[in-house]
Amino acid sequence: MPNVTPPRQIRIGDEWYDFDAAAKSLGTERATVIRELIAWYLREPGASLPARPDREIVLAARQAREEEEAGKAGAPPAGD
């Protein structure tokens, strides 16, 4: 039976987009990583912390996002 739990909303900020890129770099999705974290936090049998991407993946995703946002706003990218 598919998961029928209704979606929940939380406020995270721009890190949400970096988190998406990081999860995808490991071949997974944010929701899967969150479920794994919750299972670990609740000390479910067999649960372990999910793998984390290299920091460079996160920094590259953040830079790409910031450059895209700056381009949309008509401002020069950060660092220029």
Summary of the structure (lengths in Angstrom):
residues: 80
radius of gyration: 16.0
end to end distance: 52.0
largest distance: 52.0
contacts: 152
relative contact order: 0.14
helix: 52%
strand: 0%
